[in-house]
Amino acid sequence: MKRLSGIAAMFIAAFVMLSAPATALADGSVGPVYYSNGEVASAAKECEAGDVCATITRANGDQVKVLTGDSGHCNSYVLTFMQYSNGQLVAVWASSTDRNPDSSGMMGAKCGGFRNTHMTIDKVIDMGIFQNTDGKVFVTFFNGSTTPLAGSPPPPAGPMPTPAAPTPTP
């Protein structure tokens, strides 16, 4: 009887844990991940050069699209950030991923290669950039909530869109 009550207690504990509301922190989530400043971040499962890897929707409705470039020989990946306001491109900036130091050996210099990178965006969003074994990169978000916070904008709907090129001015 004592053994049966121990098993019953384990089942009850498991049931309570499974039925508890999910308020876990985003620990490496592709999103949507909700942040205390009202921003929402979502990422593609993986991305190649030119793909939109992530979208950050700011509390005011502006969006930041994060695209990845190619790494080339011994070079870091360059992430391009494109900020849109009311559907119009208003700002573009870039940042490189980290890479391990180059080394030398009997066969000459050897490239350091990709190193996992963390970037902080808007002082709140912790964005990690990682590389799969096939060379594709992926983005995950940390330290947010996987459940919507009060006042959070809705996450981007549908698949990650390709940003439109800016229209030339006459």
N, C-alpha and C positions, 0 to 999 in steps of 0.2 A: 504494500500500500504506500509506503514511503517513496518508493521508486516512481510509482504512478503519479504521485502529487508533484514530484520534481519534473516529470515530463509535462504534466499539465501546466505547471508554472512556466516552462519554456515556451509552450504554445501560446499562453496568454501574453507573455512578454513580446513574442514575435508579432502577435496580432496587434498589440498596442503600438509597436514601432511602425508597422505597416499602415495603420490607420491614422497616424499622427499627420497633421498638415505639413506640407513640404515648405519649409522656410530656410532651407539650407543655403549656405553661401555658394556662389558659383566657383567651383574649384576646377578650372580647366574646361569651362563650358563654351560651346559654340553659340549659345544663346537661344533666345534672347536673355540678356543679363541686364538687370535693372540696377542703377546706381543712385546713391543718395542725392546727387545734384540734379536728378530728374532725367538723366540720359539713359538710353537703351542701346546696347551693343549686340550685334549678331554677326556671325562669321560663316563662310562657306566651309565645307568639310576639308577641302584642300584646294589649292589654286596654282596655276601655272603662270608664266610670264604674261602680263597684260590682263589677267583676271582680277575681278573685284574680290578681294579676300574677306573684307569686313565692311560693315556699315554701322556708323554710330549716329543715332538720331538724338539731337540735342533737345533740351526741354523746350526751346523756342521753335522747334520744328525743323531747324536747319539739319542737313545731313552731311556727314563726312564719309566719303567712300575711300577705302584703303585698297590700293592696287599694288601688285608686286611686279617687279621687273625681273630680268634674267640676271644671274650672278656672274656669268662669264668666267674666264680662267683666273683663279686666285682672287676674285673680287667678291665683295659682299653683295647680298641682295639689296636693292634699293626699293623702299616702299614709297609710293607716291600717295599723298593725302589730298583729296579734292573736296573742298567744302562747297555745298550748294545751299542757297537761300532762295526760297520760292521757285525752285527748279532751275535757277540760274547759277552757273559756276562763278564763285566770288573769290576763291583763294585756292592756291596750290602750293604745297611744300613737300619736301622729301626728306627721308631719313634712312640711313643704312643699317642693316642688321650687323650684329657682332660677328667676328670671326676669330678663330684661334690663331696664335702667332705662327708665322712661317718657321720652318726648321731646316737645318742643313744636315746632310748625311753623305754617305759615300757616293751616292748617285746624283748629288747636287742639291739644290734648294727644293723644298717640298712645301706646297701651299698649306696654309693652316686649316682651311675649310670652315664650314658653317659652325656657328655656336649659337645655342638657344639665346633668344633676345627678349628682354622685357622692356616695354615702353609705357610711360605714364602719360595719359592724355587728359587734359583739362583737370589736372591735379587729383583725379579720382579714379579714372579707368586704368586698370592694370591689364595691358594687352601683351600676351606672350606670342612670339613668332617662333615656330619650330619647323623642322624639316623631316619629311618621311624618308624611308630608305630608298625610295625611287627618285628622290631629289625634289619632289614637290613640297611647297611650304604650306603650312596651315596656321591659323590664328585661333587662339583661345583667350577667353577673358576670365579674370580672377577678381575676387574681393567684392563682388556685387551680389545681388540676390537673384535667384532663379524664379522668384515670384514677383509680380508687379508691385511697385511701391506707390503710395498715394501721389498722384500728379504726374506719373510717368507717361510719356507719349507712347502710342502704340508702336510695337516693333514693326520693321519694314515687312510688307506682305510679299509673298511669292519668292521666286528665286532671286539671287543677287543680280541686279541689272548691270549692264555695261554702261558706264557714264558716257554721255554725249560729249563730243569734242566741242570746245568753245566756238561760237560763231564769229568769223572775222568781222571786224568793224570796217566800214567803208572809209 
